[in-house]
Amino acid sequence: MTASDKALRSQRLNQITHEPHSKLDALVKAHAPFETRASFARFVVAQYLFQSELVALYNDAELTAIIPDLPARCRAEAARADLADLDTEVPEPVAGAVNKPSKARALGWLFVSEGSKLGAAFLIKRAVALELSESFGARHLGEPEGGRAEGWKSFVRTLDALQFTAEEEAEAEQGALDAFNRFTVLLEQAYATEAEPA
């Protein structure tokens, strides 16, 4: 089977995550993160929780050997700085974080995390209406060094070129699905902890 007979790995990952991705988009819209700064701060809490859980993957030696600029791609510190800008406490970790996944499963998680930077291009424009920017309150949505499109293309080129066994393919797919499900859990948690209006 030649590469052209088989959809690229990144395309397959996009296809299998279409449903959870759509559900997550709808959930984000339902929480209206761009209506007020307080609501946006809840959204940043979810982003920080998710990114902080992936710090070990972004700094993993085996993964960095495959993607040399991986550590620089992590957005946990940017999200933490956003929380400080928004006078929001750094949240406690939420049980159930990804823990020492296989290389293939980890790449599935990173596929979702890196892909979200493309959507962030639209989100940062909405954050501007709240007087937030890439240097205040919405840093984690900022343009990565070298540009969003190029950063994504280089990640996908590397991912698609890796030789995987059938088992590893399945692990990568599961990792991507798990990442969407996890962010959904963290988003719900972030908005559930919001003080009830009096």
N, C-alpha and C positions, 0 to 999 in steps of 0.2 A: 504494500500500500504506500503510495507516494504521499507527500505532504499535501498535494493539491486534492487528493481524494478525501482527505479528512479535514474537517474544520480545524482551524488553529485553536490551540488550547485556550487562548484568551477569548476567542469567540464562543467557545463552548461554555466557558465560565460565565460569560455575559448571558448566554441563553438560560443556563440552569438557575441563575440568580435573578432572572427577570421578575418572577412573582414576588419573592421577599423584598426586592428592591422597590417595586411598585407599592407594596404594602407599607414599607418604611416611609416612602415619600408622602403617602397619604397621611400617615401618623404625624410626621413632622408638620405638615400643613395644618392638621387638626389642632396642634398645640400653638399655632400662630407665633413662632419665635420672633417674628419681625414687627409685631404690634407694639411691644414696649421693651425697654431695656431689661426689665425684670424677667420677662418671658425669654428674651434672648440669653440672659445669664443662665437660665435653666438649661437651655440648649448647649451652652458652652460647658456646663457641668457634665452633660452626657458625652460631649466630644472629649473633654479632658479624661473622663473615666476610661473611655474606649482607647484613646491614644496612650494613656499611662499603662494600660494592660499590655500594649504591644511594644513597649520600650525594649524588653528583653529580645524580641524578635528583630527589631531594627538594629540591635547591637550584637546579634549572634555572629560568631566568627565564621561558621560554615555558610551562612546566608550572605555575609559581607564579602566572602570570597567569590560569590556569584554576582553580587550587585555591590560594587565597591563604594558607591556613594550612599548606601542604605542608611547608615547612622545619621547623616545630614538630612535625610528625608523625614525623620520623626518629628511630629508636631506636638508632643506632650508638653514641652517647655513653653511653646507659644500659647497653648491653651491655658496653661497655668498662669502665664502673664496676663492673659485676657481676663481670667477670674479676678486677679488683683485689680485690674483696671475697672472692673465692674463691681468692686467691693463685695465680692462673693467668696465665701470660704472654700478652700480646697476640700472636696468631698472625701469621705472615707471610702476605701476600696469596697466594691460590691462582690460578694462571694460568687464564684463560678467563672473567674477569669481563665483564659486559655493558659495552659501550663505545659511547657516543654513539648510542643507538638513535633511531629516528624517534619523533616525538611519540606516535603510536598504539601503537607497540611498548612504549615507556616506560610508558604507561598500563596496558598489560597486566601489566608487572612490578609496578607500584605496586598494582594490583588484588589481586595475590597477597600482597604485603607487608602491605597494609592489612587484608585479610581475615583474616590470621593473628592479628590482635589479638583477634578474636572467640574463637578457640580458646584464646588466652592466658588467658582468664577461667577456664578449667578447669585449665590448667597451674599458675597461681599458687596455686590451692588445694592442689595436690599439693606444690608447693615449700615450703609452710608446714610440712609434715611434716619437712622437712630444716632447719627453723628459718631459712628464708629468707623474704624479704618484698619489698614494693614499694620498700623503702628500704635493703635489704641483700641482695645476691646475686641477686635476681630482679626488678630494676628494669625490665628490658626487657619483662617480662610485666605490668607495672602498668597500672592503669586510665588511659587517656589523659584529658587535661583535657576536660571536657565529656561524658565517658562513652563507653564502647565503642560502644554501639548508635547513639548520635547521630552519632559520628564516622564510622562506617561508612555510615550512611544518607546523610549529606551528601556523602560521597565518591561513593557510587553514584548519587545524584541527578545530580551534576555529570557523571559519566561517561556515564550513560544519555542525557543531554540533548545531548551533543556530536554534531555532524553529521559523519559519517565517509563516505568513499568505500568501495566494496567492497574496494579494496586496503588501506585503513586498517583496516577490520574484520578482515581476515586478519592484518594486522600485530599488532593488539591481541591476537588469539587466540594468535598465535605467541609473543608476549611473555609471556603468562600461562603457556603450556606451558613455555617456556624457564626461567621463574622457578622452577617446581616442580622441573624437572630439575636446575637449578643448586643449589637448596637440598639436593637429594638427594646430589649430588656432594660438597658441602661437609660434610654430615652424615657421610658415609662417611669423608671425609678426617679430620674431627675425631676420630672414634672409632678410626681406623686408627693415629693418632699416639699413642694411649694406650700407656703402658708395659705390656709383657706381664707378667702376674703371674709371680713367681719360682717 
